[in-house]
């Protein structure tokens, strides 16, 4: 799946639908910096049902490094 994004996420983050059900994971980020796109590896069989739907990225939890 190719999705136009507003804020650049990290590769590997989870893409979810409006009910927070996982749809896939981000594989790549490409395009112009002012209007980037991401490729998403679908984790579902019916990826086509998300055409023209709003999807969201769940930010990955970062571990605090010990100093």
N, C-alpha and C positions, 0 to 999 in steps of 0.2 A: 504494500500500500504506500502511496506517496501522499504526504500531507503538508500543506502550507502551515507554517507556524508563526507565532508572534514573538515568543521568547525562546532563545536557543537552549535546549535541554542538553543533557549529557547522553552519550551513546550508552545503551543498555537500560535506560530508564523505561518504566512500564507506561504504556498508553492505555487509558481506560475510557469507558463511555460515561454518560451522565449519571448512571447509577453505580459508578465506581467498579464495574465489572471489567477485569483485564481483557484487552483486545489484542495486545501484542507488545513487542519491545522495539525500541529504536535501534536501527542498524547503522544508519549513516546520516550525516547532515551535509547538505549541498545547496548550491544556488548562490545568488548575490547576498551579501551581508545585510542589505536593507530589506530583503524579502526572502528569507531562507525556507527551505523545504527539508523534510526528513523522510527517510524510507523506513517503514515499519514492517517487521516480520510478524504476520498475523499469528495469533495463538488460538484462533477460532476457525471453524470451517466456512462459515458464511460471512466472510469479510465484506462482500459486496453490499450487504444490508446497511453498512455504515457510510455509503456514498451520500454526500451532502449533509452529514450529521456532524455535530460538534463533538470532538474528542479532547481529552485532557491528558497531561503528563503528570504522573505521581513522582515528585522529587525523591531521589534515593536518599536514604538515611546515611548520614556521614558519621563515621566514628571519630571521636575526639582522640587526638594523638597525645600520648603522655610525653611530658617534657622533662 
